[in-house]
Every structure is written in structure tokens, then in C-alpha cells.
Amino acid sequence: MIRRELGLGAWQWLGRIQQHVVVASMVLCLGAVLIQVVLRTAIRTSLFGSPEIAIMSAWWLYLIGASTGAWERSHIKAEVLHVAFQKNARRLALVRVISDSLTVFLSIVATHWAFIYFIRAFEIGRRSFYLRIPWTYAQVSLAIGFVLMSFYFLVELADHVLQLRGKRPIEPYLKEVA
């Protein structure tokens, strides 16, 4: 019942896709670097285009990894004020709503900048030097990652607004599916 109400099937599906993208990009990045290191030390040569693969997959690893952290609510937070208000649930919820509002605002601004950057990069049409892969394949991860983070921060804000109004948090339900 709760799963249908909150759309947790879609929530879980989105999180799993992100986790698969993170693992795939990690394997690709690590594999490219490992092959490069082995070839340079053992044979004293390098693999054509290996650094390009490592860099492009690192873009996806970092940005989708960051959105996965926001999905799990395990992202880095500066919670100094939260410690001061932890004994008063209502004040703590108010502090969280204020900090979440700022986070949502800043993530939406960053998302806007990411789209401007991506569109500009697409217009330029820059390609990697050796493999001639369009850099936009890597740079689109910036836009996707920030859209996802903004969405997850908005969900977290909604959760804390509900808590401020005395409602049950949705966070335990989100974590039970993860």
C-alpha cells in the first residue's frame, strides 16, 4: 500500500539504475587505468586512448555517484546547527527545512549552469584526441547528475516540511526499499 502511494517502485528502480551506472563506470575507469599502468611498467608503452576512456568514465562515476549519495541521503552535510537543536524536534525540523531550501536552490542553480555548459559543449562539438569520441558523452553526465540531485534534494525538503507539520517521515520507507 505504502509503496504504491509513494511510487517506491519507481524510486527503487531509479536508484538501482544509478548504482549500475556507478559500478559500470568504476569498472571502466579502473580497467583503463590498470591497463595503462601495467603496459607502461611492463612493456614501456601505452594503450591508445586509455586515458580518454578513464576520464570520460570518471565523469559518470563522480556525478552519478553524487546523485546516488543524494538518493541514499548519505551525501555530505554540514550539520553543526542540527546538533544544537537535536533535543527539540520542531526546531530541528525547521533548521532542516531552511538548510534543505538553500540546498535545493543551489542545486537548481548548478543544474542550470550544467545545462548551459552541456549545450555550449555540444555546439562546439569537441572530440577526444585519440579515439575521436564526442566529449558530450561525458559532459551530459553533469546535467543528468545535477537534475537527479536537485530532484532528490527536493524530495528531502518535502520530507522535512512534512515532519515540521507533525507528519511521519517518509525516509524510513525510502530506505527500506533501497
VEXDREN-2710 file (C-alpha; in Angstrom, 1 decimal):
% VEXDREN-2710
k/r/px/py/pz
1/MET/0.0/0.0/0.0
2/ILE/2.7/2.5/1.0
3/ARG/4.8/1.5/-2.0
4/ARG/2.0/2.5/-4.4
5/GLU/1.3/5.7/-2.5
6/LEU/4.8/7.0/-2.7
7/GLY/5.8/5.4/-6.0
8/LEU/8.6/3.5/-4.3
9/GLY/8.9/1.0/-7.2
10/ALA/10.0/3.9/-9.4
11/TRP/12.2/5.2/-6.6
12/GLN/13.9/1.9/-6.2
13/TRP/14.2/1.4/-10.0
14/LEU/15.9/4.8/-10.3
15/GLY/18.3/4.1/-7.5
16/ARG/19.3/0.7/-8.9
17/ILE/19.9/2.2/-12.4
18/GLN/22.2/4.8/-10.8
19/GLN/24.0/2.1/-8.8
20/HIS/24.6/0.1/-12.0
21/VAL/25.9/3.1/-13.8
22/VAL/28.3/3.9/-11.0
23/VAL/29.6/0.3/-10.9
24/ALA/30.0/0.1/-14.7
25/SER/31.8/3.5/-14.9
26/MET/34.0/2.4/-11.9
27/VAL/35.0/-0.8/-13.6
28/LEU/35.6/1.0/-16.9
29/CYS/37.7/3.7/-15.3
30/LEU/39.7/1.3/-13.1
31/GLY/40.2/-1.1/-16.0
32/ALA/41.5/1.7/-18.3
33/VAL/43.9/3.0/-15.6
34/LEU/45.0/-0.5/-14.6
35/ILE/45.8/-1.5/-18.2
36/GLN/47.7/1.8/-18.7
37/VAL/49.8/1.2/-15.6
38/VAL/50.6/-2.4/-16.5
39/LEU/51.5/-1.6/-20.0
40/ARG/53.7/1.4/-19.0
41/THR/55.6/-0.6/-16.4
42/ALA/55.8/-4.0/-18.0
43/ILE/56.2/-3.2/-21.7
44/ARG/57.1/0.5/-21.5
45/THR/54.3/1.5/-23.9
46/SER/50.8/2.9/-23.5
47/LEU/47.4/1.9/-24.8
48/PHE/46.0/4.2/-27.5
49/GLY/43.1/6.2/-25.9
50/SER/43.2/4.6/-22.5
51/PRO/43.4/7.9/-20.6
52/GLU/40.4/9.3/-22.5
53/ILE/38.3/6.3/-21.5
54/ALA/39.4/6.7/-17.9
55/ILE/38.5/10.4/-17.9
56/MET/35.1/10.0/-19.6
57/SER/34.1/7.2/-17.3
58/ALA/35.3/9.2/-14.3
59/TRP/32.8/12.0/-15.2
60/TRP/30.0/9.4/-14.9
61/LEU/31.4/7.9/-11.8
62/TYR/31.7/11.2/-9.9
63/LEU/28.4/12.8/-11.0
64/ILE/26.1/9.7/-10.9
65/GLY/27.9/8.7/-7.7
66/ALA/27.0/12.1/-6.2
67/SER/23.3/11.7/-7.2
68/THR/23.3/8.2/-5.7
69/GLY/24.5/9.8/-2.5
70/ALA/21.6/12.2/-2.6
71/TRP/19.3/9.3/-3.4
72/GLU/20.5/7.4/-0.3
73/ARG/20.7/10.6/1.7
74/SER/24.3/9.8/2.5
75/HIS/25.6/12.9/0.9
76/ILE/28.0/15.2/2.8
77/LYS/26.2/17.7/5.1
78/ALA/27.4/20.4/7.4
79/GLU/25.1/19.7/10.3
80/VAL/26.5/21.9/13.1
81/LEU/23.2/23.6/13.8
82/HIS/21.4/20.2/13.8
83/VAL/23.5/19.2/16.9
84/ALA/22.4/22.3/18.8
85/PHE/18.7/21.7/18.1
86/GLN/18.6/17.9/18.3
87/LYS/16.7/17.9/21.6
88/ASN/13.8/20.0/20.2
89/ALA/12.2/18.1/17.2
90/ARG/10.2/21.0/15.9
91/ARG/13.2/23.4/15.9
92/LEU/15.4/20.7/14.3
93/ALA/12.8/20.2/11.6
94/LEU/12.7/23.9/11.0
95/VAL/16.5/24.1/10.7
96/ARG/16.4/21.2/8.3
97/VAL/13.7/22.9/6.1
98/ILE/15.8/26.0/6.0
99/SER/19.0/24.2/5.1
100/ASP/17.2/22.0/2.6
101/SER/15.6/25.0/0.9
102/LEU/19.1/26.5/0.5
103/THR/20.4/23.2/-0.9
104/VAL/17.5/22.9/-3.4
105/PHE/18.0/26.5/-4.5
106/LEU/21.8/26.0/-5.0
107/SER/21.3/22.6/-6.8
108/ILE/18.8/24.2/-9.2
109/VAL/21.3/27.0/-10.0
110/ALA/24.0/24.4/-10.5
111/THR/21.7/22.4/-12.7
112/HIS/21.0/25.5/-14.8
113/TRP/24.8/26.1/-15.2
114/ALA/25.3/22.4/-16.1
115/PHE/22.8/22.6/-18.9
116/ILE/24.4/25.8/-20.2
117/TYR/27.8/24.1/-20.1
118/PHE/26.5/21.0/-21.8
119/ILE/24.7/23.0/-24.6
120/ARG/27.8/25.0/-25.2
121/ALA/30.0/21.9/-25.3
122/PHE/27.5/20.3/-27.7
123/GLU/27.6/23.4/-30.0
124/ILE/31.4/23.3/-30.0
125/GLY/31.5/19.6/-30.9
126/ARG/34.8/18.9/-29.2
127/ARG/36.1/15.3/-29.6
128/SER/38.7/13.3/-27.7
129/PHE/42.1/13.5/-29.3
130/TYR/42.9/9.8/-30.0
131/LEU/39.5/8.0/-30.1
132/ARG/37.6/11.0/-31.5
133/ILE/34.7/10.3/-29.1
134/PRO/32.5/13.4/-28.6
135/TRP/33.1/14.9/-25.1
136/THR/29.4/15.5/-24.8
137/TYR/29.1/11.8/-23.9
138/ALA/30.9/12.5/-20.7
139/GLN/29.6/16.0/-20.2
140/VAL/26.0/15.0/-20.3
141/SER/26.6/13.2/-17.0
142/LEU/26.9/16.7/-15.4
143/ALA/23.4/17.7/-16.5
144/ILE/21.9/14.3/-15.6
145/GLY/23.7/14.2/-12.2
146/PHE/22.5/17.6/-11.2
147/VAL/18.9/17.0/-12.3
148/LEU/18.8/13.9/-10.2
149/MET/20.5/15.6/-7.2
150/SER/18.0/18.5/-7.4
151/PHE/15.1/16.1/-7.5
152/TYR/16.4/14.1/-4.5
153/PHE/17.1/17.3/-2.5
154/LEU/13.5/18.4/-3.3
155/VAL/12.1/15.1/-2.0
156/GLU/14.2/15.5/1.1
157/LEU/12.9/19.1/1.6
158/ALA/9.3/17.8/1.2
159/ASP/10.0/15.1/3.8
160/HIS/11.3/17.7/6.3
161/VAL/8.4/20.0/5.6
162/LEU/6.0/17.1/6.4
163/GLN/8.0/16.5/9.6
164/LEU/7.7/20.2/10.5
165/ARG/4.0/19.8/10.2
166/GLY/4.0/16.8/12.5
167/LYS/3.7/14.1/9.9
168/ARG/5.7/10.9/9.8
169/PRO/8.9/11.0/7.9
170/ILE/9.0/9.2/4.5
171/GLU/12.7/8.5/4.9
172/PRO/12.3/5.1/6.7
173/TYR/10.1/3.9/3.8
174/LEU/12.6/5.1/1.2
175/LYS/15.5/3.3/3.0
176/GLU/13.5/0.0/3.4
177/VAL/13.4/-0.4/-0.4
178/ALA/17.0/0.6/-1.1
END
